[in-house]
Amino acid sequence: MKHILLSLLLFCFALAATVSATAKSSFNNESVSYKVKYKWGLINKHAGDVTIKLHSDGNRYRSQLVAASQPWADKFFKVRDTLNGTFAHGTLRPEFYEKIANEGSERKHDIVRFSYNGNTVTGKCVRKVWKKGKQKVDESRTLTARGTTVDMLTSFYYMRTLPYEQWKSGHKEELNIYSGKRKELLTITYHGIDDVETENHSFRCYHITFTFTSDDRKKTSDDMDAWITTDSRRLPVRLEGTLPVGKVHCLYTGK
């Protein structure tokens, strides 16, 4: 169960994609909610909930993601996580990222502050970890990458800017993504258009797959599939991933 809940959070934290030079430069204030379900054979259980909010504040956006496991799942592995972040109007470049994770007996606090010099993106990272109330990790590091770089929160908005209508099935895009402790390479593969059912709605969607790898091209997690509406809102409405036992589905609730 621990691995199930960690994976469902990964889905919602890493709704990841890239941004092009012609990326959409503005979003309306919004609040979007998802239900996370665990499926294995005849089992189809509501395992958690995620809400992502966005607010325009002057020249930047402020976003927050809140995730929580359901009471039945708390008995196996309790999750209460929050992500906070800011990113710039126009360029959508991330400026600040924070993850406050309370998972089982472990608490983590990651902060990344971004700076830019031409095509080089630097992330100043601070990471602290407590286990059973005792601090085990207190470290700082610097992540450096060239080209498009996002974090696990701003990627939710970058995903919605891409010119899917111009791509052919099999098209691939690559970019960097920072967490509080490492840099990964994210590859997006486009598969075409599908009709997708959530619990309350039917949507026409672009279908994409995410692959996460380290610098040496070794996979750091299993692939994930996402479906994004073809309308002007470009909203992710369904995400799926395979676990060692069963699958996790993240479904837009219409809120």
C-alpha atoms as an extended CHARMM CRD file, in Angstrom:
* protein
*
       255  EXT
         1         1  MET       CA              0.0000000000        0.0000000000        0.0000000000  PROA      1               0.0000000000
         2         2  LYS       CA              2.8850000000        2.3600000000        0.7240000000  PROA      2               0.0000000000
         3         3  HSD       CA              4.0840000000        2.0500000000       -2.8670000000  PROA      3               0.0000000000
         4         4  ILE       CA              0.5540000000        2.5810000000       -4.1860000000  PROA      4               0.0000000000
         5         5  LEU       CA              0.1450000000        5.8890000000       -2.3830000000  PROA      5               0.0000000000
         6         6  LEU       CA              3.6080000000        7.0990000000       -3.2950000000  PROA      6               0.0000000000
         7         7  SER       CA              2.8110000000        6.3380000000       -6.9120000000  PROA      7               0.0000000000
         8         8  LEU       CA             -0.5320000000        8.1650000000       -6.8630000000  PROA      8               0.0000000000
         9         9  LEU       CA              1.2420000000       11.2390000000       -5.5090000000  PROA      9               0.0000000000
        10        10  LEU       CA              3.8720000000       10.9530000000       -8.2150000000  PROA      10              0.0000000000
        11        11  PHE       CA              1.0740000000       11.0100000000      -10.7820000000  PROA      11              0.0000000000
        12        12  CYS       CA             -0.3430000000       14.2140000000       -9.4730000000  PROA      12              0.0000000000
        13        13  PHE       CA              2.9610000000       15.9140000000       -8.7140000000  PROA      13              0.0000000000
        14        14  ALA       CA              4.4530000000       14.9960000000      -12.0580000000  PROA      14              0.0000000000
        15        15  LEU       CA              1.7400000000       15.9380000000      -14.4960000000  PROA      15              0.0000000000
        16        16  ALA       CA              4.7650000000       16.7860000000      -16.4950000000  PROA      16              0.0000000000
        17        17  ALA       CA              5.4710000000       18.1770000000      -19.9540000000  PROA      17              0.0000000000
        18        18  THR       CA              7.4880000000       20.7420000000      -21.8240000000  PROA      18              0.0000000000
        19        19  VAL       CA              7.1160000000       24.2920000000      -23.1170000000  PROA      19              0.0000000000
        20        20  SER       CA              7.8650000000       25.6430000000      -26.5770000000  PROA      20              0.0000000000
        21        21  ALA       CA              8.8840000000       29.1050000000      -27.7160000000  PROA      21              0.0000000000
        22        22  THR       CA              5.2670000000       29.7380000000      -28.7100000000  PROA      22              0.0000000000
        23        23  ALA       CA              3.8080000000       28.5870000000      -25.3960000000  PROA      23              0.0000000000
        24        24  LYS       CA              0.5090000000       29.9340000000      -24.1510000000  PROA      24              0.0000000000
        25        25  SER       CA              1.4040000000       32.8470000000      -21.8910000000  PROA      25              0.0000000000
        26        26  SER       CA             -1.6330000000       33.2850000000      -19.6620000000  PROA      26              0.0000000000
        27        27  PHE       CA             -4.0470000000       31.2730000000      -17.5280000000  PROA      27              0.0000000000
        28        28  ASN       CA             -7.2050000000       32.2180000000      -15.6690000000  PROA      28              0.0000000000
        29        29  ASN       CA             -7.4310000000       31.7560000000      -11.9110000000  PROA      29              0.0000000000
        30        30  GLU       CA             -8.6860000000       28.2240000000      -11.3000000000  PROA      30              0.0000000000
        31        31  SER       CA             -9.1220000000       25.3470000000       -8.8890000000  PROA      31              0.0000000000
        32        32  VAL       CA             -8.9870000000       21.8120000000      -10.3340000000  PROA      32              0.0000000000
        33        33  SER       CA             -9.6620000000       18.6080000000       -8.3930000000  PROA      33              0.0000000000
        34        34  TYR       CA             -8.8050000000       14.9610000000       -9.0160000000  PROA      34              0.0000000000
        35        35  LYS       CA             -9.8320000000       11.6380000000       -7.4940000000  PROA      35              0.0000000000
        36        36  VAL       CA             -7.1260000000        8.9860000000       -7.2770000000  PROA      36              0.0000000000
        37        37  LYS       CA             -8.2500000000        5.3570000000       -7.5630000000  PROA      37              0.0000000000
        38        38  TYR       CA             -6.4390000000        2.0700000000       -7.0800000000  PROA      38              0.0000000000
        39        39  LYS       CA             -7.5250000000       -0.7550000000       -9.4060000000  PROA      39              0.0000000000
        40        40  TRP       CA             -6.5860000000       -4.4270000000       -9.1940000000  PROA      40              0.0000000000
        41        41  GLY       CA             -8.8960000000       -7.0500000000      -10.6410000000  PROA      41              0.0000000000
        42        42  LEU       CA            -12.3480000000       -6.4130000000       -9.1780000000  PROA      42              0.0000000000
        43        43  ILE       CA            -10.9260000000       -3.9550000000       -6.6360000000  PROA      43              0.0000000000
        44        44  ASN       CA            -11.5890000000       -0.3210000000       -7.5600000000  PROA      44              0.0000000000
        45        45  LYS       CA            -11.0120000000        1.8780000000       -4.4860000000  PROA      45              0.0000000000
        46        46  HSD       CA            -10.9390000000        5.6280000000       -3.9690000000  PROA      46              0.0000000000
        47        47  ALA       CA             -7.4300000000        6.0480000000       -2.5070000000  PROA      47              0.0000000000
        48        48  GLY       CA             -6.8390000000        9.8040000000       -2.3910000000  PROA      48              0.0000000000
        49        49  ASP       CA             -7.7020000000       13.3170000000       -3.5410000000  PROA      49              0.0000000000
        50        50  VAL       CA             -5.7070000000       16.1500000000       -5.0980000000  PROA      50              0.0000000000
        51        51  THR       CA             -6.6220000000       19.8240000000       -5.6160000000  PROA      51              0.0000000000
        52        52  ILE       CA             -4.4890000000       22.2530000000       -7.6380000000  PROA      52              0.0000000000
        53        53  LYS       CA             -5.1460000000       26.0050000000       -7.3960000000  PROA      53              0.0000000000
        54        54  LEU       CA             -3.7640000000       28.8720000000       -9.4790000000  PROA      54              0.0000000000
        55        55  HSD       CA             -3.8480000000       32.6130000000       -8.7880000000  PROA      55              0.0000000000
        56        56  SER       CA             -2.3830000000       35.4690000000      -10.8220000000  PROA      56              0.0000000000
        57        57  ASP       CA             -0.3810000000       37.8590000000       -8.6330000000  PROA      57              0.0000000000
        58        58  GLY       CA              1.1040000000       40.8210000000      -10.5130000000  PROA      58              0.0000000000
        59        59  ASN       CA              3.8120000000       39.5600000000      -12.8700000000  PROA      59              0.0000000000
        60        60  ARG       CA              3.7250000000       35.9870000000      -11.6110000000  PROA      60              0.0000000000
        61        61  TYR       CA              1.4110000000       33.0940000000      -10.8970000000  PROA      61              0.0000000000
        62        62  ARG       CA              1.1040000000       31.3770000000       -7.5410000000  PROA      62              0.0000000000
        63        63  SER       CA              0.0620000000       27.7530000000       -7.4660000000  PROA      63              0.0000000000
        64        64  GLN       CA             -0.6310000000       25.2340000000       -4.7250000000  PROA      64              0.0000000000
        65        65  LEU       CA             -1.2630000000       21.4930000000       -4.8100000000  PROA      65              0.0000000000
        66        66  VAL       CA             -2.7500000000       19.6800000000       -1.8150000000  PROA      66              0.0000000000
        67        67  ALA       CA             -2.8910000000       15.8720000000       -1.7120000000  PROA      67              0.0000000000
        68        68  ALA       CA             -4.3720000000       13.5550000000        0.9290000000  PROA      68              0.0000000000
        69        69  SER       CA             -5.0000000000        9.8450000000        1.2020000000  PROA      69              0.0000000000
        70        70  GLN       CA             -8.4430000000        8.5300000000        2.1310000000  PROA      70              0.0000000000
        71        71  PRO       CA             -9.1430000000        7.3560000000        5.7400000000  PROA      71              0.0000000000
        72        72  TRP       CA             -9.0480000000        3.6530000000        4.8100000000  PROA      72              0.0000000000
        73        73  ALA       CA             -5.6420000000        4.1710000000        3.1650000000  PROA      73              0.0000000000
        74        74  ASP       CA             -4.3520000000        6.1660000000        6.1620000000  PROA      74              0.0000000000
        75        75  LYS       CA             -4.3060000000        2.9170000000        8.1180000000  PROA      75              0.0000000000
        76        76  PHE       CA             -1.6670000000        1.5710000000        5.7220000000  PROA      76              0.0000000000
        77        77  PHE       CA              0.2360000000        4.7290000000        4.7890000000  PROA      77              0.0000000000
        78        78  LYS       CA             -1.0290000000        8.2160000000        5.6200000000  PROA      78              0.0000000000
        79        79  VAL       CA             -0.2660000000       11.0080000000        3.1250000000  PROA      79              0.0000000000
        80        80  ARG       CA             -0.7410000000       14.7450000000        3.6450000000  PROA      80              0.0000000000
        81        81  ASP       CA              1.3660000000       16.6450000000        1.0970000000  PROA      81              0.0000000000
        82        82  THR       CA              1.4770000000       20.2540000000       -0.1210000000  PROA      82              0.0000000000
        83        83  LEU       CA              3.3450000000       21.8240000000       -3.0450000000  PROA      83              0.0000000000
        84        84  ASN       CA              3.7670000000       25.5920000000       -3.3900000000  PROA      84              0.0000000000
        85        85  GLY       CA              5.2960000000       27.4330000000       -6.3160000000  PROA      85              0.0000000000
        86        86  THR       CA              5.5760000000       30.6200000000       -8.3370000000  PROA      86              0.0000000000
        87        87  PHE       CA              6.2900000000       31.0820000000      -12.0270000000  PROA      87              0.0000000000
        88        88  ALA       CA              6.4990000000       34.0660000000      -14.3460000000  PROA      88              0.0000000000
        89        89  HSD       CA              3.8230000000       35.4530000000      -16.6340000000  PROA      89              0.0000000000
        90        90  GLY       CA              4.7090000000       35.2540000000      -20.3150000000  PROA      90              0.0000000000
        91        91  THR       CA              7.6580000000       32.8600000000      -20.0970000000  PROA      91              0.0000000000
        92        92  LEU       CA              6.0870000000       30.5000000000      -17.5260000000  PROA      92              0.0000000000
        93        93  ARG       CA              9.5730000000       30.0230000000      -16.0450000000  PROA      93              0.0000000000
        94        94  PRO       CA              9.5600000000       28.5880000000      -12.4970000000  PROA      94              0.0000000000
        95        95  GLU       CA             10.9280000000       30.9090000000       -9.8010000000  PROA      95              0.0000000000
        96        96  PHE       CA             10.2580000000       29.0440000000       -6.5340000000  PROA      96              0.0000000000
        97        97  TYR       CA              9.2140000000       25.4950000000       -5.6860000000  PROA      97              0.0000000000
        98        98  GLU       CA              8.4360000000       23.9700000000       -2.2850000000  PROA      98              0.0000000000
        99        99  LYS       CA              7.3320000000       20.4850000000       -1.3080000000  PROA      99              0.0000000000
       100       100  ILE       CA              6.0750000000       19.7620000000        2.2150000000  PROA      100             0.0000000000
       101       101  ALA       CA              5.5250000000       16.0100000000        2.4540000000  PROA      101             0.0000000000
       102       102  ASN       CA              4.0670000000       14.0640000000        5.3660000000  PROA      102             0.0000000000
       103       103  GLU       CA              4.1040000000       10.4010000000        4.3940000000  PROA      103             0.0000000000
       104       104  GLY       CA              3.7840000000        7.6960000000        7.0090000000  PROA      104             0.0000000000
       105       105  SER       CA              6.3730000000        8.3660000000        9.7400000000  PROA      105             0.0000000000
       106       106  GLU       CA              8.5080000000       10.4950000000        7.4330000000  PROA      106             0.0000000000
       107       107  ARG       CA              8.3890000000       14.2610000000        6.8570000000  PROA      107             0.0000000000
       108       108  LYS       CA             10.2450000000       16.0210000000        4.0330000000  PROA      108             0.0000000000
       109       109  HSD       CA             10.7290000000       19.6840000000        3.1890000000  PROA      109             0.0000000000
       110       110  ASP       CA             12.2750000000       20.5620000000       -0.1850000000  PROA      110             0.0000000000
       111       111  ILE       CA             12.8610000000       24.0710000000       -1.5730000000  PROA      111             0.0000000000
       112       112  VAL       CA             14.2230000000       25.0200000000       -5.0050000000  PROA      112             0.0000000000
       113       113  ARG       CA             15.0160000000       28.6120000000       -6.0220000000  PROA      113             0.0000000000
       114       114  PHE       CA             15.5720000000       29.1110000000       -9.7470000000  PROA      114             0.0000000000
       115       115  SER       CA             17.8800000000       31.5190000000      -11.5850000000  PROA      115             0.0000000000
       116       116  TYR       CA             18.6620000000       31.9680000000      -15.2890000000  PROA      116             0.0000000000
       117       117  ASN       CA             21.7270000000       32.8820000000      -17.3180000000  PROA      117             0.0000000000
       118       118  GLY       CA             21.0340000000       32.6320000000      -21.0210000000  PROA      118             0.0000000000
       119       119  ASN       CA             20.1420000000       29.0130000000      -21.7490000000  PROA      119             0.0000000000
       120       120  THR       CA             21.4220000000       27.7600000000      -18.3760000000  PROA      120             0.0000000000
       121       121  VAL       CA             18.9870000000       27.0800000000      -15.5310000000  PROA      121             0.0000000000
       122       122  THR       CA             20.2850000000       26.8250000000      -11.9570000000  PROA      122             0.0000000000
       123       123  GLY       CA             18.3100000000       25.4200000000       -9.0450000000  PROA      123             0.0000000000
       124       124  LYS       CA             19.5090000000       26.1520000000       -5.5090000000  PROA      124             0.0000000000
       125       125  CYS       CA             18.0540000000       23.3100000000       -3.4680000000  PROA      125             0.0000000000
       126       126  VAL       CA             17.5890000000       22.7520000000        0.2610000000  PROA      126             0.0000000000
       127       127  ARG       CA             16.3490000000       19.3900000000        1.5090000000  PROA      127             0.0000000000
       128       128  LYS       CA             15.4190000000       18.3070000000        5.0460000000  PROA      128             0.0000000000
       129       129  VAL       CA             14.0470000000       14.9440000000        6.1370000000  PROA      129             0.0000000000
       130       130  TRP       CA             12.6800000000       13.7910000000        9.5180000000  PROA      130             0.0000000000
       131       131  LYS       CA             11.9100000000       10.1660000000       10.4090000000  PROA      131             0.0000000000
       132       132  LYS       CA              9.8440000000        9.4110000000       13.5000000000  PROA      132             0.0000000000
       133       133  GLY       CA             10.4120000000       12.9710000000       14.6700000000  PROA      133             0.0000000000
       134       134  LYS       CA             14.2170000000       12.9210000000       14.3450000000  PROA      134             0.0000000000
       135       135  GLN       CA             16.0080000000       14.9080000000       11.6340000000  PROA      135             0.0000000000
       136       136  LYS       CA             18.0040000000       12.6000000000        9.3540000000  PROA      136             0.0000000000
       137       137  VAL       CA             18.8690000000       14.8480000000        6.3990000000  PROA      137             0.0000000000
       138       138  ASP       CA             19.8210000000       18.5280000000        6.1700000000  PROA      138             0.0000000000
       139       139  GLU       CA             21.6020000000       19.2830000000        2.9240000000  PROA      139             0.0000000000
       140       140  SER       CA             21.9890000000       21.8240000000        0.1320000000  PROA      140             0.0000000000
       141       141  ARG       CA             22.8710000000       21.2380000000       -3.4980000000  PROA      141             0.0000000000
       142       142  THR       CA             22.9280000000       23.0340000000       -6.8380000000  PROA      142             0.0000000000
       143       143  LEU       CA             21.2750000000       21.5900000000       -9.9350000000  PROA      143             0.0000000000
       144       144  THR       CA             22.2840000000       22.8960000000      -13.3620000000  PROA      144             0.0000000000
       145       145  ALA       CA             20.7390000000       22.2210000000      -16.7560000000  PROA      145             0.0000000000
       146       146  ARG       CA             20.5970000000       23.7380000000      -20.2190000000  PROA      146             0.0000000000
       147       147  GLY       CA             17.3480000000       24.2900000000      -22.0790000000  PROA      147             0.0000000000
       148       148  THR       CA             13.7440000000       23.9830000000      -20.9780000000  PROA      148             0.0000000000
       149       149  THR       CA             13.4950000000       23.1260000000      -17.2830000000  PROA      149             0.0000000000
       150       150  VAL       CA             10.4430000000       22.8030000000      -15.0290000000  PROA      150             0.0000000000
       151       151  ASP       CA              9.6090000000       21.5820000000      -11.5370000000  PROA      151             0.0000000000
       152       152  MET       CA              6.9310000000       19.1330000000      -10.4740000000  PROA      152             0.0000000000
       153       153  LEU       CA              4.2890000000       21.8350000000       -9.9940000000  PROA      153             0.0000000000
       154       154  THR       CA              4.7690000000       24.2890000000      -12.8660000000  PROA      154             0.0000000000
       155       155  SER       CA              4.9060000000       21.3400000000      -15.2460000000  PROA      155             0.0000000000
       156       156  PHE       CA              1.1190000000       21.0090000000      -14.8140000000  PROA      156             0.0000000000
       157       157  TYR       CA              0.6700000000       24.3030000000      -16.6520000000  PROA      157             0.0000000000
       158       158  TYR       CA              3.4190000000       23.7710000000      -19.2370000000  PROA      158             0.0000000000
       159       159  MET       CA              1.7330000000       20.5490000000      -20.2970000000  PROA      159             0.0000000000
       160       160  ARG       CA             -1.2680000000       22.5420000000      -21.3910000000  PROA      160             0.0000000000
       161       161  THR       CA              0.6660000000       24.8560000000      -23.7270000000  PROA      161             0.0000000000
       162       162  LEU       CA              1.9530000000       22.3420000000      -26.2510000000  PROA      162             0.0000000000
       163       163  PRO       CA              0.9790000000       22.3250000000      -29.9570000000  PROA      163             0.0000000000
       164       164  TYR       CA             -0.4350000000       18.7960000000      -29.9610000000  PROA      164             0.0000000000
       165       165  GLU       CA             -2.5770000000       19.5720000000      -32.9800000000  PROA      165             0.0000000000
       166       166  GLN       CA              0.6320000000       20.0170000000      -35.0130000000  PROA      166             0.0000000000
       167       167  TRP       CA              2.2020000000       16.7120000000      -33.9540000000  PROA      167             0.0000000000
       168       168  LYS       CA              2.0170000000       13.2890000000      -35.5670000000  PROA      168             0.0000000000
       169       169  SER       CA              1.6900000000       10.0740000000      -33.5870000000  PROA      169             0.0000000000
       170       170  GLY       CA              5.1250000000        9.0320000000      -32.3330000000  PROA      170             0.0000000000
       171       171  HSD       CA              6.4150000000       12.6080000000      -31.9280000000  PROA      171             0.0000000000
       172       172  LYS       CA              8.8240000000       12.9770000000      -28.9680000000  PROA      172             0.0000000000
       173       173  GLU       CA              9.8970000000       15.9710000000      -26.8620000000  PROA      173             0.0000000000
       174       174  GLU       CA             12.5540000000       16.1420000000      -24.1340000000  PROA      174             0.0000000000
       175       175  LEU       CA             13.1790000000       18.5270000000      -21.2290000000  PROA      175             0.0000000000
       176       176  ASN       CA             14.6660000000       18.7310000000      -17.7380000000  PROA      176             0.0000000000
       177       177  ILE       CA             12.6110000000       18.4740000000      -14.5530000000  PROA      177             0.0000000000
       178       178  TYR       CA             13.8670000000       19.3280000000      -11.0300000000  PROA      178             0.0000000000
       179       179  SER       CA             12.7140000000       17.8730000000       -7.7460000000  PROA      179             0.0000000000
       180       180  GLY       CA             14.2250000000       18.9610000000       -4.4690000000  PROA      180             0.0000000000
       181       181  LYS       CA             17.0580000000       16.4370000000       -4.7270000000  PROA      181             0.0000000000
       182       182  ARG       CA             17.7930000000       15.6310000000       -8.3860000000  PROA      182             0.0000000000
       183       183  LYS       CA             17.4730000000       16.4900000000      -12.0590000000  PROA      183             0.0000000000
       184       184  GLU       CA             15.7490000000       14.1020000000      -14.4350000000  PROA      184             0.0000000000
       185       185  LEU       CA             15.1790000000       13.9590000000      -18.1680000000  PROA      185             0.0000000000
       186       186  LEU       CA             11.5330000000       13.7800000000      -19.1830000000  PROA      186             0.0000000000
       187       187  THR       CA             10.5590000000       12.4030000000      -22.5930000000  PROA      187             0.0000000000
       188       188  ILE       CA              7.0100000000       12.9350000000      -23.8670000000  PROA      188             0.0000000000
       189       189  THR       CA              5.6440000000       10.7020000000      -26.6300000000  PROA      189             0.0000000000
       190       190  TYR       CA              2.4570000000       11.7260000000      -28.4500000000  PROA      190             0.0000000000
       191       191  HSD       CA             -0.0070000000        8.9730000000      -29.4700000000  PROA      191             0.0000000000
       192       192  GLY       CA             -2.8760000000       10.8330000000      -31.1620000000  PROA      192             0.0000000000
       193       193  ILE       CA             -6.4890000000       11.5740000000      -30.1420000000  PROA      193             0.0000000000
       194       194  ASP       CA             -8.7180000000        9.3720000000      -27.9560000000  PROA      194             0.0000000000
       195       195  ASP       CA            -12.2220000000        9.6040000000      -26.5060000000  PROA      195             0.0000000000
       196       196  VAL       CA            -11.8880000000        9.3740000000      -22.7230000000  PROA      196             0.0000000000
       197       197  GLU       CA            -14.4510000000        8.6820000000      -20.0020000000  PROA      197             0.0000000000
       198       198  THR       CA            -14.0540000000        9.9400000000      -16.4480000000  PROA      198             0.0000000000
       199       199  GLU       CA            -16.6210000000        9.2740000000      -13.7430000000  PROA      199             0.0000000000
       200       200  ASN       CA            -18.9500000000       12.0970000000      -14.7930000000  PROA      200             0.0000000000
       201       201  HSD       CA            -17.8940000000       13.2370000000      -18.2680000000  PROA      201             0.0000000000
       202       202  SER       CA            -16.7060000000       12.2410000000      -21.7260000000  PROA      202             0.0000000000
       203       203  PHE       CA            -13.8320000000       14.1410000000      -23.3440000000  PROA      203             0.0000000000
       204       204  ARG       CA            -11.9770000000       14.3140000000      -26.6540000000  PROA      204             0.0000000000
       205       205  CYS       CA             -8.3080000000       14.1630000000      -25.6500000000  PROA      205             0.0000000000
       206       206  TYR       CA             -4.6910000000       14.1670000000      -26.7600000000  PROA      206             0.0000000000
       207       207  HSD       CA             -2.9420000000       11.0200000000      -25.4850000000  PROA      207             0.0000000000
       208       208  ILE       CA              0.6850000000       11.2610000000      -24.3180000000  PROA      208             0.0000000000
       209       209  THR       CA              3.1730000000        9.1000000000      -22.3920000000  PROA      209             0.0000000000
       210       210  PHE       CA              5.8310000000       10.3150000000      -19.9400000000  PROA      210             0.0000000000
       211       211  THR       CA              9.1860000000        8.5550000000      -19.5250000000  PROA      211             0.0000000000
       212       212  PHE       CA             11.5590000000        9.6560000000      -16.7310000000  PROA      212             0.0000000000
       213       213  THR       CA             15.2830000000        8.8720000000      -16.9420000000  PROA      213             0.0000000000
       214       214  SER       CA             18.5110000000        9.8570000000      -15.1960000000  PROA      214             0.0000000000
       215       215  ASP       CA             21.4920000000       11.4890000000      -16.9170000000  PROA      215             0.0000000000
       216       216  ASP       CA             22.7260000000        8.0630000000      -18.0130000000  PROA      216             0.0000000000
       217       217  ARG       CA             19.3120000000        7.3230000000      -19.5910000000  PROA      217             0.0000000000
       218       218  LYS       CA             18.2780000000        4.7490000000      -16.9920000000  PROA      218             0.0000000000
       219       219  LYS       CA             14.5950000000        4.8260000000      -16.0670000000  PROA      219             0.0000000000
       220       220  THR       CA             13.9010000000        6.3970000000      -12.6680000000  PROA      220             0.0000000000
       221       221  SER       CA             10.2140000000        5.3750000000      -12.5690000000  PROA      221             0.0000000000
       222       222  ASP       CA              7.6240000000        3.5380000000      -14.6360000000  PROA      222             0.0000000000
       223       223  ASP       CA              6.0470000000        5.2510000000      -17.6420000000  PROA      223             0.0000000000
       224       224  MET       CA              2.8020000000        7.1600000000      -17.1700000000  PROA      224             0.0000000000
       225       225  ASP       CA             -0.0210000000        7.9390000000      -19.6120000000  PROA      225             0.0000000000
       226       226  ALA       CA             -2.0270000000       11.1680000000      -19.6600000000  PROA      226             0.0000000000
       227       227  TRP       CA             -5.0200000000       12.4710000000      -21.5900000000  PROA      227             0.0000000000
       228       228  ILE       CA             -5.4520000000       16.2370000000      -22.1510000000  PROA      228             0.0000000000
       229       229  THR       CA             -8.6170000000       17.7840000000      -23.5730000000  PROA      229             0.0000000000
       230       230  THR       CA             -8.4810000000       19.0960000000      -27.1380000000  PROA      230             0.0000000000
       231       231  ASP       CA            -10.5030000000       22.2240000000      -26.2700000000  PROA      231             0.0000000000
       232       232  SER       CA             -9.0060000000       25.6240000000      -25.4070000000  PROA      232             0.0000000000
       233       233  ARG       CA             -8.6930000000       24.7650000000      -21.7110000000  PROA      233             0.0000000000
       234       234  ARG       CA             -6.2750000000       21.8880000000      -22.4160000000  PROA      234             0.0000000000
       235       235  LEU       CA             -7.0780000000       20.2270000000      -19.1110000000  PROA      235             0.0000000000
       236       236  PRO       CA             -5.5080000000       16.9090000000      -18.0250000000  PROA      236             0.0000000000
       237       237  VAL       CA             -8.5170000000       14.7180000000      -17.2120000000  PROA      237             0.0000000000
       238       238  ARG       CA             -7.0010000000       11.2570000000      -16.8040000000  PROA      238             0.0000000000
       239       239  LEU       CA             -3.6210000000        9.8110000000      -15.8190000000  PROA      239             0.0000000000
       240       240  GLU       CA             -2.6830000000        6.1520000000      -15.4770000000  PROA      240             0.0000000000
       241       241  GLY       CA              0.2720000000        4.1140000000      -14.3140000000  PROA      241             0.0000000000
       242       242  THR       CA              1.0720000000        0.4620000000      -13.6870000000  PROA      242             0.0000000000
       243       243  LEU       CA              2.1990000000       -0.7150000000      -10.2450000000  PROA      243             0.0000000000
       244       244  PRO       CA              3.8270000000       -4.0260000000       -9.2920000000  PROA      244             0.0000000000
       245       245  VAL       CA              0.2760000000       -5.0290000000       -8.3230000000  PROA      245             0.0000000000
       246       246  GLY       CA             -2.6120000000       -3.2230000000      -10.0400000000  PROA      246             0.0000000000
       247       247  LYS       CA             -2.8790000000        0.2800000000      -11.4720000000  PROA      247             0.0000000000
       248       248  VAL       CA             -3.4280000000        3.8330000000      -10.2910000000  PROA      248             0.0000000000
       249       249  HSD       CA             -5.8740000000        6.1440000000      -12.0910000000  PROA      249             0.0000000000
       250       250  CYS       CA             -6.0860000000        9.8980000000      -11.4870000000  PROA      250             0.0000000000
       251       251  LEU       CA             -9.4470000000       11.2490000000      -12.6870000000  PROA      251             0.0000000000
       252       252  TYR       CA            -10.6950000000       14.8180000000      -13.1030000000  PROA      252             0.0000000000
       253       253  THR       CA            -13.8110000000       15.2870000000      -10.9630000000  PROA      253             0.0000000000
       254       254  GLY       CA            -15.2860000000       18.2240000000      -12.8590000000  PROA      254             0.0000000000
       255       255  LYS       CA            -14.5740000000       20.7160000000      -10.0590000000  PROA      255             0.0000000000
